[in-house]
Amino acid sequence: MPNGKSAHFYNIWAGRRRLDTFRAALRGDLTQVLQLLAEGALTPQVAARVPLAEIGAAVRLAESGTVVGKVVLMP
């Protein structure tokens, strides 16, 4: 990437061929991400928090292309 950082993307369908390897890598990466969140080193971008009862509105918002960040469903 231009800023010298790297990014990794997950294709959940690719994990079907080597499921154990994929799960092990995913588990390790998620552990690292959750640790960084706990330490405050990462700040998630939350565009909106929507009650679960309004899931239709949440999906429309997420698909609208007008939000920056994630649309989070709340219980």
C-alpha positions as CSV (number, residue, x, y, z in Angstrom):
1,M,0.0,0.0,0.0
2,P,1.2,3.6,-0.6
3,N,1.5,4.4,3.1
4,G,3.8,1.4,3.7
5,K,1.2,-0.6,5.6
6,S,-0.3,-3.9,4.6
7,A,-3.7,-5.4,4.6
8,H,-5.0,-8.9,4.8
9,F,-8.4,-10.0,3.6
10,Y,-10.2,-13.2,4.4
11,N,-12.2,-15.2,1.9
12,I,-14.3,-17.5,4.0
13,W,-14.9,-19.8,1.0
14,A,-11.2,-20.4,0.5
15,G,-11.1,-22.0,4.0
16,R,-13.2,-24.9,2.7
17,R,-10.2,-26.5,1.1
18,R,-7.9,-26.4,4.1
19,L,-10.3,-25.8,6.9
20,D,-7.9,-26.6,9.8
21,T,-5.2,-24.3,8.5
22,F,-7.7,-21.5,7.8
23,R,-9.3,-21.7,11.2
24,A,-5.9,-21.7,12.9
25,A,-4.8,-18.6,11.0
26,L,-8.1,-16.9,11.6
27,R,-8.1,-17.7,15.3
28,G,-4.6,-16.3,15.7
29,D,-5.4,-13.1,13.8
30,L,-8.7,-12.5,15.7
31,T,-6.9,-13.1,19.0
32,Q,-4.4,-10.4,18.0
33,V,-7.1,-7.9,16.9
34,L,-9.1,-8.4,20.0
35,Q,-6.0,-7.9,22.1
36,L,-5.3,-4.6,20.3
37,L,-8.9,-3.5,20.9
38,A,-8.6,-4.3,24.6
39,E,-5.4,-2.3,24.8
40,G,-7.0,0.6,23.0
41,A,-4.5,0.5,20.1
42,L,-7.4,0.0,17.7
43,T,-10.6,2.0,17.6
44,P,-13.4,0.5,15.5
45,Q,-15.3,2.8,13.2
46,V,-19.0,2.4,14.1
47,A,-21.3,4.3,11.7
48,A,-24.5,3.5,13.5
49,R,-25.9,1.3,16.3
50,V,-29.3,-0.1,15.4
51,P,-31.7,-2.2,17.5
52,L,-32.0,-5.8,16.3
53,A,-35.8,-5.2,15.9
54,E,-34.9,-2.7,13.1
55,I,-32.7,-5.0,11.1
56,G,-34.3,-4.0,7.8
57,A,-33.3,-0.4,8.4
58,A,-29.8,-1.5,9.4
59,V,-29.4,-3.5,6.2
60,R,-30.6,-0.6,4.0
61,L,-28.2,1.8,5.8
62,A,-25.3,-0.6,5.4
63,E,-26.0,-1.2,1.7
64,S,-26.7,2.5,1.0
65,G,-23.0,3.3,0.6
66,T,-23.5,6.5,2.6
67,V,-21.8,5.4,5.9
68,V,-18.2,5.2,6.9
69,G,-17.7,2.3,9.3
70,K,-19.8,-0.6,10.4
71,V,-23.5,-0.8,11.2
72,V,-23.8,-2.6,14.5
73,L,-26.9,-4.5,15.6
74,M,-27.8,-4.1,19.3
75,P,-29.9,-6.5,21.3
